[in-house]
Amino acid sequence: GGLELLFGSVKCHEVELDSNEITVEKLLVWIRENLLKERQEMFLKGKSVRPGVLVLINDYDWELMGHLEAPIKDKDSVVFISTLHGG
């Protein structure tokens, strides 16, 4: 999808967070502060991801898991996929 361009052209990040109480919302704050290199508005809108960005937690749609309040545990895989593309 091209989102990696906003993260220094790196497609995969292994992240270790200090807290056991991590939600997608807290992860997005951490991503904004630590990983996003440019044009945050292309990835984030307010506290959430922009429309057109799919979020999968261990291959499940985050909306089925609690949206921003979805818990993230050690070794979970969180994937962001952009459905927006040029034509």
Buried (B, 14 or more C-beta within 10 A) or exposed (E): EEBBBBBEEEEEEEEEEEEEEBBBBBBBEBBEEEBBEEEEEBBBEEEBBBEEBBBBBEEEEBEEBEBBEBBBEEEEEBEBEBEEEEE
